[in-house]
Every structure is written in C-alpha cells, then in structure tokens.
C-alpha cells in the first residue's frame, strides 16, 4: 500500500519532468507536422501517450485493479492540457499554431497537476464511491427516480397548463437574459461618442425585453400555481379516500397527527417537486445556458474564472442540503398538542397539566437542539460561501483591469459581465437547492405513496344485498387476537347465536370478550379463526353500505361530530328527511329537549359533542341508530349515562321491534333480566348461557357473581 503509493508518485513526477525537458520539446515539435491546424493533433497525441504510460504504471502497481479515483485523476492530469488548448483555439479565433502553448513550462505543469487534483477531489467529495454500499445506493437512486416519475405521471391531467407555463417561462427567461446585455450597451453608448439614434434603439430594446419578461413571468407564475393547486387537490382526495378505507389496526399503529401531517405537509411538499421546483429548474437551466453564451462572447477569460466558483458553491450547497430532520420533530409536537387539547377534560380530572407540559417542553427541546445544530451548519456554510465568493470577485476585478488596459473589454461589457456573473451564481445556487429539495420531496412522496398504495388487511366487502334480511347472527368457533397483543387471545373458539325477534344480553367481568364480540359484529376487526355469519353468510360477503344500514351500534361513549343535531342524527344517510329525524328523536326521548333549544335541530353540538351531557349524547346516538330502522341493533351500555326516567322512556324501544335482533352489553340487572337469552363470558370464552331464571337456578358463575357484576 504505502510503498506502492510512493513509487507511483515518484514515477508520475519523473514522467512529468520528462514532459518538460528539451528532448520532449523536440519530440512534440515533430508532432506539429501531423496536423494542418498547428500543434493541436500533436498535443492530443502526446496527451494520449502520457495517459497510456501513466495508466500502465497504475495497472502494474495495483495488480491490474486500480481504484476508480486513481483512474480518473490520471485521465484528467494527462488530457487537461489538450482540452484546454482546444477550447482556447475554438473561443479565440485569432489563435495560431505558434501561440497554442503546445509545450508548457514547469509552472504550467504544476498548475495542471494542482488543478487536476482539485477537480478530482471536488468530484470525490460531491459524488463519492460507496464501495460495498454501491449496490444499495444505486437501488435508492433508482427508487427515487421511480418515485419522481410517478409524481410526474400524476400531473398528466395538468399537461396543458404545464406546457403553457413552460412556454411562458422560456420566453420570460430569454427576455430577462438580454436585460444586462442592453444595460452594458447603454453604458458604452453614453461613455463613447454620443449617438442619439443608437441610444434610443438600445433603450427601446431594453424596455421591450423588460416588458416581455414581466408579462411572461406573470403568466408563468399563475399557470404554475394553478397546476400546483389542482395536483394538491387530487392527491389529498386520493390519499384521504385511501386512508379512510383502512382497517382499524392501521389507525392503532399510526397516530392521527402523523397521518394529518402526511395528508397536508407531505402532499404540499410533493407537489412542489413538480410545480415550483420544475419552474425554478427549467428557468435556471435556460437562463444559465443563455447567459453562458453571452458571457463567452464578452470574455472567455472571465467566464472561465467564473466557472471556478460554480463547482465550489455547488459542493458546499450539496453538503448543506443533506441535513434535514425537522419534520419528525414538528409532527411529534403537533401530536402532543393535539392529544392534550383534545383530551383536556381527562387531563384536568387527573391533574396531569404539569406532566403534559413537561412532555411538550421535552419535544420543544429536541426540536431546539435540531435547529441549533442546523444553525451551526448554516453559519459555517455561509462563511465558506462568502470566502469563496469574495476571493473570486477580487481575482475577477484584477483580471478586468488587465483586460481593459489591453483594450479587450469596454466598461459597458464589464458591467454587463458583472450582472451576468451575479445572476449566474444565483441561478447555480437555485439549481443546487432545487436538486437537494427534490430529493427531500421524493422522500415526502415516498411516505405519501406508502399510504396511498397500502391495502387494508381486512377482507374486501362483497356484493350481497338481499331485499329481505332475517337478522340471524352466529359465531362459529371464532378466535380473535388484537394486533397490539398477538400472543394474547381475546376470544377462544367462541360459538353463539343471536335470533331475530329476541334480545340477547352479553354479561361477564371486564376483559371477558364482550367488546371483542361487538367489534367483530360491526367488522372493525376480522376473526383469526372461525366465521361470523349473518343469515348464514359471512359478514364480508355483504355490501359495506348495506351491512351498516341493517346493523346499528350504540356505544357507551358515542362520538358526535361538530355540526348540528340533525347532521349527527342523519349522519351517513342520503335523502333522510327532517320528519324521519324527528321520529327517531322522539323514540330516543330527546325530541322535547331539542325543541327547547333556540335553534332546535340546527343547534351545534360543539367539538365532539362538548356542548351536551353524556346522557344527551347517548340519546342522540340512539336516535342516529333508530333512524336507520336496522334489522340488528347492538347496544353497548347505551343507557349508562341517562337518568332513570329517560331509561324507562327508551327501554321499550331498545327491547326491539317485531323481528328485530337486539344484542345488549349491560351491567344493570334490570336490563339483563328482560333479555330473552343471556350469555355469560369470561376469559374470552362462553362459560354459560340461558335465561335469567335458568342461570340463577343452575347456581353457576352468573349466580355467584351477580352482586359483583350488576348494580341494582
């Protein structure tokens, strides 16, 4: 390793020294005769000869497997002089074979060596070889390109808008590029012999391109914003539609704050990759190409000096753009605040204000540290950028002075070039920023597409929708595990039946499996084993809308939505009339209370029904279930928050109409005693079942634990 490196360095120095000696000069002078264009062909031939010699040395010293960085450095070192001289000959038409600099002096050799090393070093820092991780990085890049192209495909409906936007963008950039050129012409016209017609022509041209730039820029911006708005609307609609179709375990694994962040922030960021970033990208590319042509026409020496600044600033900006960790911190802070504010009653009742404040402060502290780290990186990045910019500006001023003294530049040309150079640096910064931001937006798009592509684990609903439904429910050897507790069975081979026209009560201690049975009946979860049947058919065979039209659930803690009382009662129904809403409210014994309100059925219930008591919310939830006229009615402690009078008023309705299947989960003895069939569950199993009298007579678990289970 180290010995071979020393040998290689010595041989490179020897070859380069031979390149400068007198014999080499005679050899290269002989090569001039091979080309009618002077020594250009000879220079390329000698460069190729040097490259072959250096490359053979690297092959010998590296056992036939040289490192990629070494091969690149040798190629740049040997071919830089002919490339430079070829470019100089093309740009400076007055060049001849005698002033091509075919055989450089020692200073030029050192300069070539240093410049080649700096160029290769910049390349390796910006685009390093990953060794063993090369395959992984290549795969990541391919995935990023695929995601970016997928975002572009989603913009297909806006192709007309985007095409018009890019057209106006190109016209605006072309007009804007010529403004500094005409400004330099005005200065030259005023500084030389005054010619009125020339001045009017120059000012008129500058005004025309300025007006064209302003007009086309306005049209371009409006069209891009319109395209962005349309894309965001479509993506949010698609993502929300897919999220709302997911199964319940998905929402248990993903917090609402994180999903809302993906739905809002990530979709917006993904849209910028096509609309705003494409705008800046195309604008910067077109303008950079145009300015480069005009700058080369003014002075190729100043242009080359300016181009030295671009790779350095690009490298600095690329390294700076790789640091971005604020999104997770912001999502966590939003989630903590949403939880604490949304459950403020629970926080207040348990005196947990200080604890919630501490959690929120810890999240703020984490985000502060991330921002502090990023601020330090930003300060160092800004300092290095300023040092590079100032150093090159000083060098450019000295070169401008030299060119003006030699008569190769005018004052107006210098002014135009300075304006071009400033815009060139700005455009390059924007290009690097956009490339870095597009990588971030690809990351945001990946998160969005992950949710957009996710399919629910739950079985898809079928097409069964019979005109007449009996309402017979049956559990056949049903076993169930919650996704959060995959090793603990919630139900163990449960078999039971619910008959039409009968009221069945599920009773038992907490954790016995009652709520799990209810969750399976309304298809919040799927059984691990066995089947839940409705009229002999598995639940997933029925249409989703049909099933939840014929089956209604009233829980102990019903959820109401912000809006009117009527909106909450008719929630999910299409074409529900006010008369139907009132009839359901009367059956739930809440109509009289609603009539006492100032706005009646149009009264807003507040956030999550916060303007109503728990009993009133239960009454509205019962009305919401009854307005559907369900064939199966499931009541999970549906009257626990009501007073005695209200319970008696709705008891007859909850007992079910003729032919209706009613399932009650209750902890009140009066409700259970009226049930036609009682099922006692404990430990996820059916322990015993029968009527109240039969269970009391059997002296089993139901009888022994009656006092503990029920409150008289």
ZIUR-V734604 format. One line per field, one symbol per residue. ss: DSSP state (H for helix, E for strand, - for the rest). phi: phi as a letter, one per 40 degrees, with the letter a starting at -180 (. if undefined). Layout:
ss->???
phi->???
//
This chain:
ss->-HHHHHHHHHHHHHHHHHHH-HHHHHHHHHHHHH-----HHHHHHHHHHHHHHHHHHHHHH------HHHHHHHHHHHHHHHHHHHHHHHH-----HHH------HHHHHHHHHHHHHHHHHHHHH----HHHHHHHHHHHHHHHHHHHHHHHH-HHHHHHHHHHHHHHHHHHHHHHHHHHHHHHHHHHHH----HHHHHHHHHHHHHHHHHHHHHHHHHHHHHHHHHHHHHHHHHHHHHHHHH---HHHHHH--HHHHHHHHHHHHHHHHHHH-HHHHHHHHHHHHHHHHHHHHHHH-HHHHHHHHHHHHHHHHHHHHHH----HHHHHHHHHHHHHHHHH-HHHHHH---HHHHHHHHHHHHHHHHHHHHHHHHHHHHHHHHHHHHHHHHHHHHHHHHHHHHH-----HHHHHHHHHHHHHHHHHHHHHHHHHHHHHHHHHHHHHHHHHHH----------E--------EEEEEEEEE-HHH---EEEEEEEEEE----EEEEE------HHHHHHHH-------EEEEEE--EEHHHE-HHHHHHHEEEE---------EHHHHH--------HHHHHHHHHH---HHHHHH---HHH-E--HHH----HHHHHHHHHHHHH-----EEEEE-------HHHHHHHHHHH------EEEEE--EHHHHH---EEEEEE--EEEEEE-HHHHHHH--HHHH-HHHH-E-
phi->.ccccccccccccccccccbccccccccccccccbccgcccccccccccccccccccccccbfgbccdccccccccccbcdccccccccccbcccbccbcgcbccdccccccccccccccccccccbcccfccccccccccccccccccccccccdcbdcccccccccccccccccccccccccccccccccccbcccccccccccccccccccccccccccccccccccccccccccccccccccccdccccbcdcccccccbccccccccccccccdcccccccccccccccccccacccccccccccccccccccccccbabcccccccccccccccccbccccccbfbccccccccccccccccccccccccccccccccccccccdcccccccccccccccgcbbccccccccccccccccccccccccccccccccccccccccccccbcccccccbcaccbbcgcbabbfcbabcdcbccbccbbfcbabbbcgbbbbbbiccgchcccccccccgcbbccbgabbbfgbdccccccccdcccbbbbccbcbbbdicccccccdgcbgcccccccccccccfbccccccccbfcccccgcfgccbccccccccccccccccfccbbbbbfcbccccccccccbcccccgccgccbbbbbbbccccccccabbcbaggbccaaiccccccccfcccccbccccbbc
//
